[in-house]
Amino acid sequence: MKKKKKKKNKIVGVGVGNTATKPSRMSCRCTTKSVSGGDVFSVAPTTTPHDFDYLGQSTKGDLSLTFSKPLPPHPTTTSTSQLQPLIFCFINAEIDGQEAALEGPIEEVARLKAEEAEDLLNHLGIPGPFSLRHSSRGIFCSRTLNLRSISAIGYDMDYTLMHYNVMAWEGRAYDYCMDNLRNIGFPVDGLAFDPDLVIRGLVIDKEKGNLVKADRFGYVKRAMHGTKMLSTQAVSEMYGRELVDLRKESRWEFLNTLFSVSEAVAYMQMVDRLDEGAISADLGPLDYKGLYKAIYLKVVNFGLLFQAVGKALFRAHVEGQLKSEIMSKPELFVEPDPELPLALLDQKEAGKRLLLITNSDYHYTDKMMRHSFNRFLPNDMDWRELFDMVIVSARKPEFFQMSHPMYEVVTGEGLMRPCFKARPGGLYSGGSAQMVENSLNIHGDEILYVGDHIYTDVSQSKVHLRWRTALICRELEEEYNALIRGRGHRATLIELINQKEVVGDHFNQLRLALQRRTKGRPAQTLAATHMDDKDLTESIQKLLIVMQRLDQKIAPMLEADGEHFNRRWGFLSRAGLWDKSHLMRQIEKYADIYTSRVSNFLHYTPFMYFRSQEQTLAHDSYSSYHPKLSKSLESL
């Protein structure tokens, strides 16, 4: 009697008029419906006995595929007008131990299929999914994010969809700020813009006239008074009992974005002038209209000086001095990115609804977007066609916090009329995020918002609306490359510190033995108790000399760590050799993903699943040092 051959289970592509092998014991419900733009095929799998979302994220959108154009007819059909949708059916098969969707151990099947897919991509000349993940153009994940579950993606404009040349933009902002300060009586002659003086993520201490770099806990690690760096001892004496608390806005000012560069440079230079006695105490309260008397107190303090600089710079932005110049010659200020419009086009064609939400006004937005996008879009496409909704003069962060009047921009000249309900495809001024959600019928974590400002863009959209968030930080590219260049330096430094730790542990044990003997108590062991005092003292002295010599070598190396990125402040994301900076803590807390530029999405696909890395704990490393102990515990 012949044995019946078992049918192989397959994940199949189904086409109209195509007879395909049916997988056995399939447990799913399949539906096909026609919608505008093409057919949608979806699979609703039955609930498995192990209903556990181990990926920690919704998989909405994984099991549906939309086609906007009909495929060529299958060879077995005669009708050329018939749509031929290719349908990928992801199957939940009930496995009884002998039967599976594909034969063989799934680990081996997965490896083989991945290799086949990689070979196909190589043959087609398409970069593999891992090509840029470990590079300066990578997208880095703090909290797991599945792009397939995202229905809408909102973008900020300045320093997000377009990147300005920092030296050109912030240099001109600085010039306007200095002109405004000069007009109201500040001594600014001889000062020049120095972008290396500050980096993003520093904090201005308006009370003491300092610029500080704090770690993730708020402890100050480096500080500068005016334009002069403070010594480690001075920092310890000044901030040893204080933590940076960004909630105290009257004192601390966090440099969230590259827009902060010109403001911080001007402020620190003015601190120097104040220390020199060059700023008159007769200056009264400053408003941004340019009154002569700027700071009026018997003693001019650093807090009021910061307000003076901030208002002078704000005036440059609000009164249009800087933006008018940029609009007249955008090529001098904007760094073009040909890949960026294509990345957004991929997202739009994948079904994402794209939003532009910017604080810039309509005329500036339209001019800059035309310059940055239109020449790189296909088929004479206009930048407006990319976005399902555009909101200018949004007044972020209040846009995410409360409701403001909304106006619809109805003409190319920017004429507006009151509007009480937004509609897809519209161009608006003002309004609120809640209006956007209601208009699109998309809420909360279905929306991803991408911006460069950790507070205005990222934290507020997450805190108030639970939107998913992405931070754009162009300096990541330079930092990533600086970290690579500094690997040898850091490896040598860590080796020296480890050597000192070993020597120090030995020194401490001998010191404790000597201490116990001096107090008439037995040492740790009988041999240590009876050791000759002279031998014990000499060993301690030698170890102390070794540690001092190690310190002499370690100290300058620690100070130089990070100088490949910035010689004053070190790395953007680190505070000291081991810890994260305050900025990095903010990024991890509020940004689900972060990257250097929006165009990096082009290399990931709009269906990417971003998975966060394992978060290590202080005690994790100890288990790897005791394999014998680990095995004995596992057997219990």
Secondary structure, DSSP 4 states (H G I P E B T S, - for coil): -PPPPPPPP---EE-TT---PPPTTB-EEEEEEEETTEEEEEEEEPPPSS---TT-S--TTTTEEE-SSPPPPPTT---TTS----EE----B---SS--SSSS-HHHHHHHHHHHHHHHHHHHTPPPTTTTTTSTT-EEESS-EEGGG--EEEE-TBTTTBEE-HHHHHHHHHHHHHHHHHHTT---TT----GGG--TT-EEETTTTEEEEEBTTS-EEEEEETTEEPPHHHHHHHHTT----TT-TTTEEE--STTHHHHHHHHHHHHHHHHTT-S-TT-----TTT-S----SSS--HHHHHHHHHHHHHHHHHTTHHHHHHHH-GGGTEE--THHHHHHHHHHHTTPEEEEE-SS-HHHHHHHHHHHHGGGSSTT--GGGG-SEEEES--TTHHHHS---EEEE-STT--EEEESS--TT-EEEE--HHHHHHHHT--GGGEEEEES-IIIIIIHHHHHH--EEEEE-THHHHHHHHHHHTHHHHHHHHHHHHHHHHHHHHHHHHHHHHHHHHTT---SSHHHHTS-HHHHHHHHHHHHHHHHHHHHHHHHHHHHTTTTT-TTT--SSEETTTEEBHHHHHHHHH-SEEES-GGGGGGT-TT-EE-PPPPP-TTHHHHHT-HHHHHHHHT-
